Amino acid sequence: MLHKFKSIVFASLLGLAGLCSCTENETNNPGSGGQPNTELFTLASEIGGEQGSSYYMATSEALTSGDLTFIGNGTELVGDRSARVAGNDGYIYSLNYGTGMITQYMVLDNGDYERIGEFDAQGFVGTHPRIRVMQNDILVYNVATNGDDRVLQVVAIEIPALKLKSNTEIVIEQSAQSEEQNAIIYRVDSPTILEGKIYFGVARETNDEFENLVEGIETIVLNYPEMTEISVVHNDKYAGHTYGYRAPAMNTAGDGYVYQLNATTRFGFNDQVEGTPASQTVFTRLKDGKYDENYELNINEILGQNYSAVGWFYAGNGIAYLPILHDDLYVTEATNTWTVARVDLINKTATKLNVPLSNLFPYQNGLAIGDKFYMAISPDAQPEEAFVYEFSANSTEANPGLKLDGGNVYIQGIYR
């Protein structure tokens, strides 16, 4: 049984001035009066070093051939802790994960980027929110603490105008199961819209032990776009978090369901809840604000080995691409221990693909075009080389295309 929830504020704030921090050459409209190039591909990278990481993006005309280097090339992105990137219709939005500042760029015909403007979300969602493009908006969201309450904060930003559309804050009360477990939601991500509802995956902590796995999985459900009514639904079968890490944990698949992955990797393989297969990587699904108790797709059972994951990408036709980490290879997330599985969500099959091992723990975005899906695989050790791989939704083919730097240049996502 779930508790009733209370909304502490909902405001639709249209056309407010002063929310976009712009210079004379940085407006809410294309700065040169031109239109963005929607044919070029943007690849975002993290370049690691002894003094920390830096973040760059660069364009390519193709994903199936040629070379792309970030050495002496590209536009630097600002990220205090990391840069979270989203792309839509020739625009790139970079969230500074550390300040809450969102910077908008337009892709130009010559492959360069024009900086259009900024939106400072810190006053709404703090310095470490998360971001996702949803229909014609960007949603920026976080969980805040207000006394004894945990509060879901959601800001909708109209794009490409980069104007505030709505600001929502609503109290999250515990489900009956979480109350019994003394578990509290502390993080949300992967918002997914379906049939007048928006679903948020969550991470829970218990007994003030940060990031300790809790029995069961949960999802926040709100009416959309109003976001005035909230509930939390619980599934007892597996442990893990449902928010993803940088890859999303939830997507729709065109059949009237929201498909969800339980994340188990980030917290190691020894964090199993007694009596619960915490390190089982499992897809579940939701409809009408509830879990479908009759659906379960256990990746470990299908592949016959213990794999874990933190997120996945939808390619169309019921096909998902799932970065997976093998239990026996686990040392730390940041190692060449990840591969990719092709998952048929409808027919409940999974196949491990023939790609080099790499670090896909922080990978953010792949790109679906027709029946093809493109994802960068960036090993940092010889003799393997880094490429954008083309996967076919109709087969288990994995073909290397655009050649990348490799080494300590990790591609984080592909956008258009």
Sine and cosine of phi, psi and omega as CSV:
sin_phi,cos_phi,sin_psi,cos_psi,sin_omega,cos_omega
0.00,0.00,0.69,-0.73,-0.04,-1.00
-0.98,-0.21,0.50,-0.87,0.07,-1.00
-0.97,0.24,0.32,-0.95,0.17,-0.99
-0.98,0.20,0.46,-0.89,-0.07,-1.00
-0.86,-0.50,0.46,-0.89,-0.02,-1.00
-0.86,-0.51,0.65,-0.76,0.06,-1.00
-1.00,-0.08,0.80,-0.60,-0.03,-1.00
-1.00,-0.04,-0.39,0.92,0.10,-1.00
-0.23,-0.97,0.62,-0.78,0.17,-0.99
-0.63,-0.78,0.82,-0.58,-0.05,-1.00
-0.72,-0.69,0.73,-0.68,0.14,-0.99
-0.98,-0.22,0.95,-0.32,-0.14,-0.99
-0.90,-0.43,0.99,-0.12,-0.09,-1.00
-0.99,-0.17,0.70,-0.71,0.17,-0.99
0.94,0.34,0.41,0.91,0.02,-1.00
-0.93,0.36,0.69,-0.73,0.04,-1.00
-1.00,0.06,0.35,-0.94,0.11,-0.99
0.99,0.13,0.03,1.00,-0.01,-1.00
-1.00,0.03,-0.33,0.94,0.04,-1.00
-0.99,-0.17,0.87,-0.50,0.00,-1.00
-1.00,0.06,0.99,-0.13,-0.15,-0.99
-0.81,-0.58,0.54,-0.84,0.15,-0.99
-1.00,-0.05,-0.07,-1.00,-0.02,-1.00
-0.86,0.51,-0.54,0.84,-0.03,-1.00
-0.99,-0.14,0.12,0.99,-0.03,-1.00
-0.82,-0.58,1.00,-0.07,-0.03,-1.00
-0.91,-0.42,0.03,-1.00,0.04,-1.00
-0.97,0.24,-0.16,0.99,0.00,-1.00
-0.94,-0.35,0.36,-0.93,0.03,-1.00
-0.76,0.65,0.82,-0.57,-0.19,-0.98
-0.89,0.46,-0.55,0.84,-0.03,-1.00
-0.99,-0.14,0.09,1.00,-0.04,-1.00
0.98,0.17,0.04,1.00,-0.01,-1.00
-1.00,-0.01,-0.12,-0.99,0.02,-1.00
-0.91,-0.41,0.52,-0.86,0.01,-1.00
-0.94,0.35,0.49,-0.87,0.10,-1.00
-0.99,0.12,0.88,-0.48,-0.04,-1.00
-0.98,-0.18,0.10,1.00,-0.01,-1.00
-0.99,-0.16,-0.47,0.88,0.00,-1.00
-0.96,0.28,0.50,-0.86,0.04,-1.00
-0.98,-0.19,0.67,-0.74,0.11,-0.99
-0.97,-0.24,0.76,-0.65,0.12,-0.99
-0.91,-0.42,0.79,-0.62,0.01,-1.00
-0.97,-0.23,0.65,-0.76,-0.09,-1.00
-0.75,-0.66,0.44,-0.90,0.20,-0.98
-0.91,-0.41,0.82,-0.57,0.00,-1.00
-0.95,-0.30,0.92,-0.39,-0.09,-1.00
-1.00,0.00,0.50,-0.87,0.04,-1.00
-0.38,-0.92,0.07,-1.00,-0.03,-1.00
-0.90,0.43,-0.46,0.89,-0.03,-1.00
-0.99,-0.10,0.19,0.98,-0.01,-1.00
0.91,-0.42,-0.14,-0.99,-0.08,-1.00
-0.95,-0.32,0.43,-0.90,0.18,-0.98
-0.80,-0.60,0.31,-0.95,-0.17,-0.99
-0.77,-0.63,0.73,-0.68,-0.04,-1.00
-0.68,-0.74,0.36,-0.93,0.17,-0.99
-0.71,-0.70,0.49,-0.87,0.00,-1.00
-0.48,-0.88,0.35,-0.94,-0.06,-1.00
-0.97,-0.23,0.40,-0.92,0.11,-0.99
-0.63,-0.78,0.58,-0.82,0.04,-1.00
-0.98,0.20,-0.39,0.92,-0.08,-1.00
-0.62,-0.78,0.37,-0.93,0.08,-1.00
-0.92,-0.39,-0.20,0.98,-0.10,-0.99
-0.98,-0.20,-0.07,1.00,-0.01,-1.00
-0.36,-0.93,0.19,-0.98,0.06,-1.00
1.00,0.02,-0.17,-0.99,-0.03,-1.00
-0.74,-0.67,0.52,-0.85,0.13,-0.99
-0.66,-0.75,0.82,-0.57,0.05,-1.00
-0.88,-0.47,0.52,-0.85,0.11,-0.99
-0.97,-0.24,0.05,1.00,0.01,-1.00
-0.98,0.18,0.93,-0.37,-0.08,-1.00
0.93,0.38,0.39,0.92,-0.09,-1.00
-0.58,-0.82,0.51,-0.86,0.11,-0.99
0.96,-0.27,0.12,-0.99,0.01,-1.00
-0.93,-0.36,0.79,-0.62,-0.04,-1.00
-0.97,0.23,0.65,-0.76,0.08,-1.00
-0.95,-0.30,0.59,-0.81,-0.03,-1.00
-1.00,-0.01,0.81,-0.59,0.06,-1.00
-0.54,-0.84,0.94,-0.34,-0.01,-1.00
-0.88,0.47,-0.71,0.71,0.09,-1.00
-0.95,-0.32,-0.65,0.76,0.13,-0.99
-0.27,-0.96,0.21,-0.98,0.10,-0.99
-0.94,-0.34,0.84,-0.54,0.03,-1.00
-0.97,-0.22,0.82,-0.57,-0.17,-0.99
-0.91,-0.41,0.62,-0.79,0.13,-0.99
-0.71,-0.70,0.55,-0.84,-0.01,-1.00
-0.77,-0.64,0.52,-0.85,0.01,-1.00
-0.28,-0.96,0.88,-0.47,0.14,-0.99
0.80,0.60,0.73,0.69,0.07,-1.00
0.99,0.10,0.08,1.00,0.08,-1.00
-0.91,-0.40,0.58,-0.81,0.07,-1.00
-0.89,-0.46,0.72,-0.69,0.02,-1.00
-0.87,-0.49,0.86,-0.52,-0.03,-1.00
-0.91,-0.41,0.87,-0.49,0.04,-1.00
-1.00,-0.06,0.83,-0.56,0.14,-0.99
-0.98,0.21,0.98,-0.22,-0.01,-1.00
-0.98,0.19,1.00,0.02,-0.10,-1.00
0.39,-0.92,-0.36,0.93,0.07,-1.00
-0.77,-0.64,-0.36,0.93,-0.06,-1.00
0.99,0.11,0.16,0.99,0.00,-1.00
-1.00,0.06,0.76,-0.65,0.06,-1.00
-0.95,-0.30,0.83,-0.56,0.02,-1.00
-0.94,-0.34,0.73,-0.68,-0.02,-1.00
-0.97,-0.26,0.73,-0.68,0.05,-1.00
-0.83,-0.56,0.51,-0.86,0.13,-0.99
-0.94,-0.33,0.73,-0.69,0.05,-1.00
-0.98,0.19,0.83,-0.56,-0.03,-1.00
-1.00,-0.07,0.30,-0.95,-0.05,-1.00
-0.89,0.46,-0.47,0.88,-0.01,-1.00
-1.00,0.10,0.05,1.00,0.03,-1.00
1.00,-0.06,-0.10,1.00,0.06,-1.00
-1.00,0.08,0.04,-1.00,0.01,-1.00
-0.84,-0.54,0.67,-0.74,0.13,-0.99
-0.96,-0.28,0.81,-0.59,0.03,-1.00
-0.97,0.23,0.87,-0.49,-0.12,-0.99
-1.00,-0.08,-0.70,0.71,-0.03,-1.00
-0.02,-1.00,-0.06,-1.00,-0.03,-1.00
-0.67,-0.74,0.46,-0.89,0.10,-0.99
-0.76,-0.65,0.86,-0.52,-0.03,-1.00
-1.00,-0.05,0.97,-0.25,-0.05,-1.00
-1.00,-0.03,0.00,1.00,-0.11,-0.99
-0.84,0.54,-0.66,0.75,-0.03,-1.00
-0.92,0.39,-0.29,0.96,0.00,-1.00
-0.99,-0.17,-0.65,0.76,-0.17,-0.99
-0.74,-0.67,0.21,0.98,0.05,-1.00
0.99,0.16,-0.21,-0.98,-0.13,-0.99
-1.00,-0.04,-0.24,0.97,-0.06,-1.00
-0.78,-0.63,0.84,0.55,0.07,-1.00
-0.99,0.15,-0.01,-1.00,0.11,-0.99
-0.84,-0.54,0.24,-0.97,-0.23,-0.97
-0.61,-0.79,0.60,-0.80,0.10,-0.99
-0.41,-0.91,0.67,-0.75,0.09,-1.00
-0.97,0.23,0.79,-0.61,-0.01,-1.00
-0.73,-0.68,0.95,-0.32,-0.01,-1.00
0.84,0.55,-0.88,-0.48,-0.03,-1.00
-0.98,-0.20,0.33,0.94,-0.04,-1.00
-0.77,-0.64,0.31,-0.95,0.32,-0.95
-0.97,-0.26,0.78,-0.63,0.14,-0.99
-0.99,-0.16,0.73,-0.68,0.07,-1.00
-0.84,-0.54,0.73,-0.68,-0.23,-0.97
-0.47,-0.88,0.35,-0.94,-0.04,-1.00
-0.27,-0.96,0.19,-0.98,0.15,-0.99
-0.91,-0.42,0.80,-0.60,0.00,-1.00
-0.90,-0.43,0.33,-0.94,0.06,-1.00
-0.97,-0.26,0.79,-0.62,0.04,-1.00
-0.78,-0.62,1.00,-0.06,-0.11,-0.99
0.91,0.42,-0.85,-0.53,0.05,-1.00
-1.00,0.00,-0.05,1.00,-0.07,-1.00
-1.00,-0.07,0.54,-0.84,0.26,-0.96
-0.98,-0.21,0.75,-0.66,-0.13,-0.99
-0.87,-0.50,0.79,-0.61,0.12,-0.99
-0.99,0.11,0.84,-0.55,0.03,-1.00
-0.93,-0.36,0.80,-0.60,-0.01,-1.00
-0.72,-0.70,0.82,-0.57,0.08,-1.00
-0.91,-0.42,0.79,-0.62,0.11,-0.99
-0.98,-0.21,0.80,-0.59,-0.02,-1.00
-0.88,-0.47,0.86,-0.51,0.01,-1.00
-0.93,0.36,0.72,-0.69,0.03,-1.00
-0.83,-0.56,0.52,-0.85,0.10,0.99
-1.00,0.07,0.09,1.00,-0.05,-1.00
-0.90,0.44,-0.39,0.92,-0.01,-1.00
0.86,0.52,0.74,0.67,0.01,-1.00
-0.89,-0.46,0.59,-0.81,0.03,-1.00
-0.90,0.44,0.78,-0.63,0.00,-1.00
-0.96,-0.27,-0.69,0.72,0.05,-1.00
-0.37,-0.93,0.38,-0.93,0.03,-1.00
-0.70,-0.71,0.86,-0.51,-0.07,-1.00
-0.83,-0.56,0.70,-0.72,0.18,-0.98
-0.74,-0.67,0.79,-0.61,-0.08,-1.00
-0.56,-0.83,0.72,-0.69,-0.08,-1.00
-0.94,0.33,0.69,-0.72,0.09,-1.00
-0.98,-0.21,0.91,-0.42,0.12,-0.99
-0.99,-0.12,0.39,-0.92,-0.06,-1.00
-0.93,0.36,0.56,-0.83,0.25,-0.97
-0.93,0.37,0.26,-0.97,0.02,-1.00
-0.87,0.50,-0.62,0.78,-0.01,-1.00
-0.92,0.38,-0.67,0.74,0.01,-1.00
-0.92,0.39,-0.59,0.80,0.05,-1.00
-0.88,0.47,-0.66,0.75,0.03,-1.00
-0.92,0.39,-0.56,0.83,0.00,-1.00
-1.00,0.07,-0.10,0.99,-0.13,-0.99
0.84,0.54,0.68,0.73,-0.03,-1.00
-0.95,-0.32,0.60,-0.80,-0.06,-1.00
-0.75,-0.66,0.65,-0.76,0.09,-1.00
-0.95,0.30,0.78,-0.63,0.00,-1.00
-0.83,-0.55,-0.13,0.99,0.00,-1.00
-0.46,-0.89,0.54,-0.84,0.07,-1.00
-0.72,-0.69,0.41,-0.91,0.10,-0.99
-0.18,-0.98,-0.01,-1.00,0.06,-1.00
0.86,0.51,0.71,0.70,0.04,-1.00
-0.85,0.52,0.68,-0.73,-0.04,-1.00
-0.67,-0.74,0.77,-0.64,-0.08,-1.00
-0.98,-0.22,0.73,-0.68,0.06,-1.00
-0.41,-0.91,0.85,-0.53,0.15,-0.99
0.76,0.65,0.81,0.59,0.11,-0.99
0.98,0.21,0.24,0.97,0.05,-1.00
-0.73,-0.69,0.48,-0.88,0.12,-0.99
-0.85,-0.52,0.74,-0.68,-0.07,-1.00
-0.94,-0.35,0.72,-0.69,0.10,-1.00
-0.89,-0.46,0.80,-0.60,0.17,-0.98
-0.96,0.28,0.43,-0.90,-0.12,-0.99
-0.72,-0.69,0.35,-0.94,0.24,-0.97
-0.89,-0.46,0.63,-0.77,-0.02,-1.00
-0.84,-0.54,0.49,-0.87,0.10,-0.99
-0.81,-0.59,0.41,-0.91,-0.06,-1.00
-0.71,-0.71,0.57,-0.82,0.06,-1.00
0.81,0.59,0.55,0.84,0.01,-1.00
0.87,0.50,0.35,0.94,0.08,-1.00
-0.99,-0.14,0.97,-0.23,-0.13,-0.99
-0.87,0.50,0.76,-0.65,0.08,-1.00
0.88,0.48,0.49,0.87,0.11,-0.99
-1.00,0.06,0.77,-0.64,-0.03,-1.00
-0.89,0.46,0.62,-0.79,-0.02,-1.00
-0.87,-0.50,0.57,-0.82,0.02,-1.00
-0.88,0.47,0.69,-0.73,0.00,-1.00
1.00,0.02,0.22,-0.98,0.08,-1.00
-0.78,-0.62,0.44,-0.90,-0.06,-1.00
-0.66,-0.75,0.31,-0.95,0.04,-1.00
-0.59,-0.81,0.66,-0.75,0.13,-0.99
-1.00,0.01,0.70,-0.72,0.01,-1.00
-0.81,-0.59,0.75,-0.66,0.08,-1.00
-0.75,-0.66,0.43,-0.90,0.21,-0.98
-0.93,0.37,0.50,-0.86,-0.07,-1.00
-0.65,-0.76,0.70,-0.72,0.24,0.97
-1.00,-0.05,0.02,1.00,-0.10,-0.99
-0.91,0.42,-0.66,0.75,-0.03,-1.00
0.81,0.58,0.74,0.67,0.02,-1.00
-0.94,-0.33,-0.26,0.97,-0.03,-1.00
-0.84,-0.54,0.79,-0.62,-0.13,-0.99
-0.76,-0.65,0.58,-0.81,0.13,-0.99
-0.57,-0.82,0.29,-0.96,0.09,-1.00
-0.84,-0.54,0.80,-0.60,0.02,-1.00
-0.95,-0.32,0.53,-0.85,-0.16,-0.99
-0.81,-0.59,0.62,-0.79,0.10,-1.00
-0.80,-0.60,0.85,-0.53,-0.12,-0.99
-0.99,0.17,-0.21,0.98,-0.27,-0.96
-0.93,0.36,-0.61,0.79,-0.12,-0.99
-0.71,-0.70,0.35,-0.94,0.13,-0.99
-0.98,-0.18,0.29,-0.96,0.02,-1.00
0.73,-0.68,0.12,-0.99,0.02,-1.00
-0.97,-0.23,0.46,-0.89,-0.10,-1.00
-0.89,-0.46,0.26,0.97,-0.07,-1.00
-0.99,-0.11,-0.16,0.99,-0.11,-0.99
0.98,0.18,-0.06,-1.00,0.13,-0.99
-0.89,-0.46,-0.98,0.17,0.21,-0.98
-0.93,-0.36,-0.58,0.81,0.20,-0.98
-0.95,0.31,0.54,-0.84,0.00,-1.00
-0.94,0.34,0.49,-0.87,0.07,-1.00
-0.99,-0.15,-0.19,0.98,-0.04,-1.00
-0.70,-0.72,0.64,-0.77,0.12,-0.99
-0.47,-0.88,0.31,-0.95,0.17,-0.98
-1.00,0.00,0.31,-0.95,-0.03,-1.00
-0.76,-0.65,0.34,0.94,0.11,-0.99
0.97,0.24,0.15,0.99,-0.02,-1.00
-0.88,-0.48,0.29,0.96,0.06,-1.00
1.00,0.03,0.23,0.97,0.01,-1.00
-0.79,-0.61,0.45,-0.89,0.23,-0.97
-0.99,-0.14,0.84,-0.54,0.00,-1.00
-0.99,-0.14,0.66,-0.75,-0.14,-0.99
-0.72,-0.70,0.64,-0.77,0.07,-1.00
-0.94,-0.34,0.65,-0.76,0.13,-0.99
-1.00,-0.02,0.85,-0.53,-0.02,-1.00
-0.99,0.16,0.77,-0.64,-0.05,-1.00
-0.77,-0.64,-0.17,0.98,-0.18,-0.98
-0.98,0.18,-0.69,0.73,-0.20,-0.98
-0.85,0.53,-0.39,0.92,-0.12,-0.99
-0.96,-0.27,0.27,0.96,0.06,-1.00
0.98,0.18,0.08,-1.00,-0.07,-1.00
-0.98,-0.21,0.06,1.00,-0.01,-1.00
-0.96,-0.28,0.15,0.99,-0.05,-1.00
-0.99,-0.13,0.43,0.91,-0.03,-1.00
-0.92,0.40,0.66,-0.75,0.12,-0.99
-0.98,0.21,0.71,-0.70,-0.05,-1.00
-0.82,0.57,0.79,-0.62,0.03,-1.00
0.99,0.14,0.02,1.00,-0.02,-1.00
-0.81,-0.59,0.76,-0.64,-0.01,-1.00
-0.97,0.24,0.97,0.25,-0.14,-0.99
-0.89,0.45,-0.53,0.84,-0.06,-1.00
-1.00,-0.02,0.19,0.98,0.14,-0.99
-0.98,0.22,0.82,-0.57,0.03,-1.00
-1.00,0.04,0.91,-0.42,-0.19,-0.98
-0.73,-0.68,0.70,-0.71,0.20,-0.98
-1.00,-0.05,0.73,-0.68,0.19,-0.98
-0.86,-0.51,0.04,-1.00,0.06,-1.00
-0.55,-0.84,0.35,-0.94,-0.06,-1.00
-0.76,-0.66,0.46,-0.89,0.06,-1.00
-0.42,-0.91,0.62,-0.78,0.00,-1.00
0.81,0.59,0.57,0.82,0.07,-1.00
0.97,0.22,0.26,0.96,-0.03,-1.00
-0.69,-0.72,0.42,-0.91,0.13,-0.99
-0.96,0.29,0.62,-0.79,0.14,-0.99
-1.00,0.08,0.98,-0.22,-0.09,-1.00
-0.93,0.37,-0.22,0.98,-0.03,-1.00
-1.00,-0.08,-0.06,1.00,-0.04,-1.00
-0.94,-0.35,0.73,-0.69,0.09,-1.00
-0.37,-0.93,0.73,-0.68,0.04,-1.00
-0.77,-0.63,0.98,-0.22,-0.08,-1.00
-1.00,-0.09,0.96,-0.29,-0.06,-1.00
-0.90,0.44,-0.63,0.77,-0.03,-1.00
-0.91,0.42,-0.63,0.77,0.03,-1.00
-0.92,0.40,-0.65,0.76,-0.03,-1.00
-0.93,0.38,-0.69,0.72,-0.04,-1.00
-0.99,0.11,-0.26,0.97,0.07,-1.00
0.97,0.23,0.28,0.96,0.02,-1.00
-0.57,-0.82,0.27,-0.96,-0.01,-1.00
-1.00,0.06,0.98,-0.20,0.11,-0.99
-0.92,-0.39,0.49,-0.87,0.14,-0.99
-0.77,-0.64,0.21,-0.98,-0.11,-0.99
-0.40,-0.91,0.22,-0.98,0.04,-1.00
-0.79,-0.61,-0.14,0.99,-0.01,-1.00
-0.03,-1.00,0.11,-0.99,-0.05,-1.00
-0.41,-0.91,0.20,-0.98,-0.06,-1.00
-0.78,-0.62,0.66,-0.75,-0.01,-1.00
-0.99,-0.10,0.75,-0.66,-0.07,-1.00
-0.94,-0.34,-0.05,1.00,-0.06,-1.00
0.98,-0.19,0.29,-0.96,0.03,-1.00
0.83,0.56,0.52,0.86,0.03,-1.00
0.98,0.21,0.14,0.99,-0.09,-1.00
-0.98,-0.19,0.75,-0.67,0.05,-1.00
-0.87,-0.50,0.51,-0.86,0.12,-0.99
-0.91,-0.42,0.82,-0.57,-0.22,-0.97
-0.84,-0.54,0.95,-0.30,0.16,-0.99
-0.90,0.44,0.78,-0.62,-0.06,-1.00
-0.77,-0.64,0.51,-0.86,-0.01,-1.00
-0.87,-0.49,0.77,-0.64,-0.04,-1.00
-0.99,0.13,0.74,-0.67,0.00,-1.00
-0.79,0.61,-0.73,0.68,-0.10,-0.99
-0.93,0.37,-0.35,0.94,-0.03,-1.00
-1.00,-0.08,-0.11,0.99,-0.16,-0.99
-0.91,0.42,0.83,-0.56,0.17,-0.98
-0.81,-0.59,-0.83,0.55,0.12,-0.99
-0.49,-0.87,0.33,-0.94,-0.03,-1.00
-0.88,0.47,-0.54,0.84,-0.12,-0.99
-1.00,0.02,0.85,0.53,0.04,-1.00
-0.64,-0.77,0.22,-0.98,0.04,-1.00
-0.98,0.19,0.95,0.33,-0.05,-1.00
-0.77,-0.63,0.17,0.99,-0.07,-1.00
-0.96,-0.28,0.59,-0.81,0.17,-0.99
-0.75,-0.67,-0.22,-0.98,-0.09,-1.00
-0.74,-0.67,0.66,-0.75,0.10,-1.00
-0.91,-0.42,0.62,-0.78,0.14,-0.99
-1.00,-0.07,0.84,-0.55,-0.10,-0.99
-0.87,-0.50,0.78,-0.63,0.13,-0.99
-0.99,-0.12,0.96,-0.26,-0.10,-0.99
-0.93,0.36,-0.49,0.87,-0.07,-1.00
-0.99,0.13,-0.73,0.68,-0.04,-1.00
-1.00,-0.01,-0.02,1.00,0.12,-0.99
0.86,0.52,0.82,0.57,0.09,-1.00
-0.82,-0.58,0.34,-0.94,0.05,-1.00
-0.50,-0.86,0.65,-0.76,0.00,-1.00
-0.69,-0.72,0.77,-0.64,0.08,-1.00
-0.97,0.22,0.75,-0.67,-0.09,-1.00
-1.00,-0.03,0.36,-0.93,-0.03,-1.00
-1.00,0.00,0.99,0.16,0.07,-1.00
-0.77,-0.64,0.41,-0.91,0.00,-1.00
-0.90,0.44,0.48,-0.88,0.13,-0.99
-0.93,0.37,0.65,-0.76,0.00,-1.00
-0.45,-0.89,-0.07,-1.00,0.07,-1.00
-0.98,-0.19,0.98,-0.20,0.01,-1.00
-0.96,-0.28,0.17,0.99,0.00,-1.00
-0.83,0.56,-0.73,0.69,-0.03,-1.00
-1.00,-0.09,0.18,0.98,-0.09,-1.00
-0.89,0.45,0.67,-0.74,-0.19,-0.98
-0.95,-0.31,-0.58,0.82,-0.16,-0.99
-0.34,-0.94,0.71,-0.70,0.22,-0.98
-0.95,-0.32,0.01,-1.00,-0.10,-1.00
-0.70,-0.71,0.82,-0.58,0.05,-1.00
-0.99,-0.17,0.78,-0.62,0.06,-1.00
-0.71,-0.70,0.93,-0.37,-0.08,-1.00
0.88,0.48,-0.77,-0.64,0.03,-1.00
-0.99,-0.13,0.32,0.95,0.03,-1.00
-0.93,-0.37,0.49,-0.87,0.07,-1.00
-0.75,-0.66,0.70,-0.72,-0.10,-1.00
-0.87,-0.49,0.74,-0.68,-0.06,-1.00
-0.53,-0.85,0.64,-0.76,0.01,-1.00
-1.00,0.04,0.72,-0.70,0.09,-1.00
-0.89,-0.46,0.91,-0.42,-0.18,-0.98
-0.84,-0.55,0.98,0.21,0.09,-1.00
-0.90,0.43,0.54,-0.84,0.02,-1.00
-0.95,-0.30,0.27,0.96,-0.02,-1.00
-0.74,-0.68,0.62,-0.79,0.08,-1.00
-0.96,0.29,0.42,-0.91,0.11,0.99
-1.00,-0.01,0.07,1.00,-0.05,-1.00
-0.93,0.37,0.57,-0.82,0.03,-1.00
-0.92,-0.39,0.33,-0.94,-0.06,-1.00
-0.99,-0.15,0.70,-0.71,0.02,-1.00
-0.58,-0.82,0.33,-0.94,0.37,-0.93
-0.99,0.13,0.78,-0.62,0.01,-1.00
-0.98,-0.20,0.65,-0.76,0.11,-0.99
-0.98,-0.19,0.86,-0.50,0.06,-1.00
-0.96,-0.29,0.58,-0.82,0.06,-1.00
-0.98,-0.22,0.80,-0.61,0.01,-1.00
-0.91,0.41,-0.28,0.96,-0.04,-1.00
-0.98,-0.17,0.06,1.00,-0.01,-1.00
-0.41,-0.91,-0.03,-1.00,0.05,-1.00
-0.98,-0.21,0.38,0.93,0.02,-1.00
-0.93,0.37,0.56,-0.83,0.09,-1.00
-0.65,-0.76,0.98,-0.21,-0.14,-0.99
-0.93,-0.36,0.83,-0.56,0.05,-1.00
-0.94,0.34,0.63,-0.78,-0.01,-1.00
-0.78,-0.62,-0.96,-0.27,-0.02,-1.00
-0.86,0.52,0.82,-0.58,-0.02,-1.00
-1.00,0.09,0.66,-0.76,-0.08,-1.00
-0.88,-0.47,0.11,-0.99,-0.09,-1.00
-0.90,0.43,-0.71,0.71,-0.16,-0.99
0.96,0.29,-0.36,-0.93,-0.05,-1.00
0.89,0.46,-0.77,-0.63,-0.02,-1.00
-0.99,-0.10,0.32,0.95,0.08,-1.00
-0.98,-0.22,0.97,-0.24,-0.07,-1.00
-0.98,-0.22,0.87,-0.49,0.08,-1.00
-0.96,0.29,0.76,-0.65,-0.06,-1.00
-0.98,-0.20,-0.33,0.94,-0.01,-1.00
0.03,-1.00,0.32,-0.95,0.04,-1.00
-0.85,-0.53,0.70,-0.71,-0.11,-0.99
-0.65,-0.76,0.32,-0.95,0.04,-1.00
-0.46,-0.89,0.00,0.00,0.00,0.00
